Amino acid sequence: MMYPNIRKAAFLRRPNRFVAVVDGGNGEELVHVKNTGRCRELLVPGCTVWLTDSDSPGRKTSADLVAVEKIRGNGAPLLINMDSAAPNAAAAQWIAGGGIFGKGALVRREVKFGSSRFDIYAEYQGRKAFVEVKGVTLENDGIASFPDAPTERGLKHMSELISAVSQGFEAYALFVIQMKDVHLFRPNYTTHPQFGEMLVKAQENGVHILAMDCVVTPDSMTIDKNVPISLERKNHYE
């Protein structure tokens, strides 16, 4: 997952969920935010963000905001990719390259099942699987959590994964943690307890729950290593 024409800027403000005002060194400019989530703990005035310039004609914004440096309590910045499209692209590359299955798995994206459209459908040596990918940008003291806002869509996807298992498919909920330096993944019971409960139900009904961290640079994101998961109903944010 690579970005061209990357450059640094300082975040100033976010007029709405689609755009941000930044200072790239030549005064204020309007850029597109590639994540419509709240991201309040990330986009703090004065923080360093990374932009990928666009040469598309007719655009109202000069670039896309794709990554941010989060300043933690110890003062060390944590680089977080916040492009909501990146997890699906990175997951497709990872699965085709041997993640979950062996190398060379057939991977198709955006495949309809029931009343949902799953992010990935994969086949490998007779195995058939649906994979729903969730990007994770919420972190506190090395604990990553999802979601950062209530997600009815997420509930529906977990229910459909359970249905896929009942019909003979393998099913995976893959949480792509868009950063390094995390040691645990948890559902965010404080923000959306029903999602955490549905995740437990999905696991009990044969859905595989995976969490993977990523190597993130300003111009790239690559899925890297497995992160331990706790589905217990407690939350670091309480």
C-alpha positions as CSV (number, residue, x, y, z in Angstrom):
1,M,0.0,0.0,0.0
2,M,2.0,3.0,-1.3
3,Y,1.3,6.7,-1.7
4,P,2.9,9.0,-4.3
5,N,3.9,12.6,-3.8
6,I,3.9,12.5,0.0
7,R,4.7,15.6,2.1
8,K,4.4,16.9,5.7
9,A,2.1,19.6,7.0
10,A,0.7,20.9,10.3
11,F,-3.0,20.2,11.1
12,L,-4.9,23.3,12.0
13,R,-8.6,22.5,12.0
14,R,-11.4,20.3,10.6
15,P,-14.4,22.2,9.3
16,N,-16.3,19.0,8.6
17,R,-15.6,15.3,8.5
18,F,-14.5,15.4,4.8
19,V,-11.9,18.2,4.8
20,A,-9.2,19.7,7.0
21,V,-7.2,22.9,6.9
22,V,-3.5,22.4,7.2
23,D,-0.3,24.5,6.8
24,G,2.2,22.8,4.5
25,G,4.7,25.7,4.7
26,N,3.1,28.1,2.3
27,G,0.0,29.1,4.3
28,E,-3.3,27.5,4.8
29,E,-4.7,25.0,2.4
30,L,-7.8,22.7,2.2
31,V,-7.2,19.0,2.0
32,H,-9.4,15.9,1.8
33,V,-9.5,13.7,4.9
34,K,-9.5,10.0,3.9
35,N,-11.4,9.0,7.0
36,T,-14.9,10.2,7.9
37,G,-14.6,9.0,11.5
38,R,-14.3,11.3,14.4
39,C,-10.5,10.9,15.0
40,R,-10.6,13.6,17.7
41,E,-7.7,12.0,19.6
42,L,-5.6,12.1,16.4
43,L,-6.3,15.4,14.7
44,V,-5.2,17.8,17.3
45,P,-4.3,21.4,16.3
46,G,-0.6,21.6,15.6
47,C,0.0,17.9,15.1
48,T,2.0,16.7,12.2
49,V,0.1,15.1,9.3
50,W,1.1,13.6,6.0
51,L,-0.4,14.4,2.7
52,T,-0.4,12.8,-0.7
53,D,-0.8,15.4,-3.5
54,S,-3.3,14.9,-6.2
55,D,-3.1,16.0,-9.8
56,S,-6.8,15.1,-10.6
57,P,-8.4,18.0,-12.5
58,G,-11.5,19.6,-11.0
59,R,-10.7,18.7,-7.3
60,K,-11.6,21.3,-4.7
61,T,-8.7,20.1,-2.4
62,S,-5.0,20.0,-3.2
63,A,-4.2,16.7,-1.4
64,D,-5.4,13.8,0.7
65,L,-4.5,13.5,4.4
66,V,-3.5,9.9,5.0
67,A,-1.4,9.8,8.2
68,V,-0.9,11.6,11.4
69,E,1.8,11.6,14.2
70,K,0.1,11.1,17.5
71,I,1.9,12.5,20.5
72,R,1.7,10.0,23.5
73,G,2.3,10.6,27.2
74,N,6.0,9.6,26.9
75,G,6.5,12.3,24.2
76,A,7.3,9.9,21.5
77,P,5.2,10.3,18.3
78,L,3.3,7.3,17.0
79,L,2.8,7.3,13.2
80,I,-0.8,6.2,12.4
81,N,-2.2,5.7,8.9
82,M,-5.8,7.0,9.0
83,D,-6.8,6.3,5.4
84,S,-10.0,4.3,5.7
85,A,-9.3,2.7,2.3
86,A,-5.9,1.4,3.2
87,P,-6.8,-1.6,5.4
88,N,-8.8,-3.3,2.6
89,A,-6.0,-2.8,0.0
90,A,-3.3,-3.9,2.5
91,A,-5.4,-7.0,3.5
92,A,-6.0,-8.1,-0.1
93,Q,-2.2,-7.9,-0.7
94,W,-1.5,-9.7,2.6
95,I,-3.9,-12.6,1.9
96,A,-2.7,-13.1,-1.7
97,G,0.8,-13.2,-0.4
98,G,0.2,-15.9,2.1
99,G,-1.7,-14.3,5.0
100,I,-4.4,-16.6,6.5
101,F,-4.0,-19.1,3.7
102,G,-1.0,-20.2,1.6
103,K,0.7,-18.0,-0.9
104,G,-1.3,-17.6,-4.1
105,A,-4.8,-17.6,-2.7
106,L,-7.4,-16.3,-5.1
107,V,-8.6,-13.0,-3.8
108,R,-11.6,-11.0,-4.9
109,R,-12.8,-7.7,-3.3
110,E,-16.2,-6.4,-2.5
111,V,-18.2,-9.7,-2.9
112,K,-21.9,-9.8,-2.2
113,F,-23.3,-12.3,0.4
114,G,-26.8,-12.2,1.7
115,S,-27.7,-8.5,2.2
116,S,-24.1,-7.5,2.8
117,R,-21.0,-7.0,0.7
118,F,-17.9,-8.4,2.3
119,D,-14.5,-6.8,1.8
120,I,-12.8,-10.0,0.6
121,Y,-13.6,-13.4,-0.7
122,A,-10.8,-15.9,-0.9
123,E,-10.3,-19.4,-2.2
124,Y,-7.3,-21.7,-1.5
125,Q,-7.1,-25.4,-2.2
126,G,-10.8,-26.0,-1.8
127,R,-11.2,-23.6,1.1
128,K,-13.7,-20.8,0.6
129,A,-13.8,-17.8,3.0
130,F,-15.2,-14.4,3.5
131,V,-13.1,-11.8,5.2
132,E,-14.5,-8.6,6.7
133,V,-11.8,-6.0,7.3
134,K,-12.0,-3.3,9.9
135,G,-9.4,-0.5,10.1
136,V,-8.3,0.5,13.7
137,T,-6.9,3.9,14.5
138,L,-7.9,4.1,18.2
139,E,-5.1,3.5,20.6
140,N,-4.4,4.2,24.3
141,D,-1.3,3.0,26.2
142,G,-0.6,0.3,23.6
143,I,-4.1,-1.0,23.5
144,A,-6.0,-0.8,20.2
145,S,-9.8,-0.7,20.1
146,F,-12.6,-0.8,17.6
147,P,-14.9,1.0,17.0
148,D,-14.3,4.7,17.7
149,A,-18.0,5.4,17.1
150,P,-21.2,3.2,17.2
151,T,-21.3,1.0,14.0
152,E,-24.6,-0.5,13.0
153,R,-22.9,-1.6,9.8
154,G,-20.4,-3.5,11.8
155,L,-23.1,-5.4,13.7
156,K,-24.7,-6.4,10.4
157,H,-21.4,-7.6,9.0
158,M,-20.7,-9.8,12.1
159,S,-24.2,-11.3,11.8
160,E,-23.6,-12.0,8.1
161,L,-20.3,-13.7,8.9
162,I,-22.1,-16.0,11.3
163,S,-24.5,-16.8,8.5
164,A,-21.6,-17.6,6.2
165,V,-20.2,-20.1,8.6
166,S,-23.6,-21.8,8.9
167,Q,-23.6,-22.2,5.1
168,G,-20.2,-23.9,5.0
169,F,-17.8,-21.0,4.4
170,E,-14.9,-20.0,6.5
171,A,-15.4,-16.5,7.9
172,Y,-12.9,-14.0,9.4
173,A,-13.2,-10.6,11.1
174,L,-9.8,-9.0,10.4
175,F,-8.9,-5.9,12.4
176,V,-6.1,-4.1,10.7
177,I,-4.4,-1.9,13.3
178,Q,-3.0,1.0,11.3
179,M,0.1,1.4,13.5
180,K,2.9,-0.4,15.4
181,D,3.6,-0.4,19.1
182,V,0.4,-2.0,20.3
183,H,0.3,-5.1,22.5
184,L,-3.4,-5.9,22.7
185,F,-6.7,-5.4,20.8
186,R,-10.1,-5.1,22.5
187,P,-13.6,-4.2,21.4
188,N,-14.5,-0.7,22.5
189,Y,-17.3,-1.7,24.9
190,T,-17.6,1.9,26.2
191,T,-18.4,3.4,22.8
192,H,-20.5,0.5,21.4
193,P,-21.1,-2.4,23.8
194,Q,-23.3,-4.2,21.3
195,F,-20.5,-4.6,18.9
196,G,-18.3,-6.2,21.5
197,E,-21.1,-8.6,22.4
198,M,-21.6,-9.4,18.7
199,L,-17.9,-10.1,18.3
200,V,-18.1,-12.6,21.1
201,K,-21.1,-14.2,19.6
202,A,-19.4,-14.4,16.2
203,Q,-16.4,-16.2,17.7
204,E,-18.7,-18.6,19.5
205,N,-20.3,-19.4,16.2
206,G,-17.1,-20.2,14.3
207,V,-16.0,-16.8,13.0
208,H,-12.2,-16.3,13.3
209,I,-11.2,-13.1,14.9
210,L,-7.8,-11.7,13.9
211,A,-5.9,-8.5,14.7
212,M,-2.8,-7.5,12.8
213,D,-0.6,-4.5,13.3
214,C,1.1,-2.6,10.4
215,V,4.4,-1.2,9.5
216,V,3.6,2.4,8.7
217,T,5.7,5.0,7.0
218,P,4.5,8.4,5.7
219,D,4.1,6.9,2.2
220,S,3.2,3.2,2.9
221,M,1.4,0.7,5.1
222,T,2.1,-3.0,5.2
223,I,0.4,-5.6,7.4
224,D,3.0,-7.1,9.8
225,K,2.4,-9.1,12.9
226,N,-0.4,-10.7,14.9
227,V,-1.7,-8.8,18.0
228,P,-3.2,-10.7,21.0
229,I,-7.0,-10.2,21.4
230,S,-9.1,-9.9,24.5
231,L,-12.9,-10.0,24.1
232,E,-13.5,-9.5,27.9
233,R,-16.1,-6.9,28.6
234,K,-13.8,-4.2,30.0
235,N,-12.2,-1.3,28.4
236,H,-9.0,0.7,28.9
237,Y,-11.0,3.9,28.3
238,E,-13.3,3.4,31.2
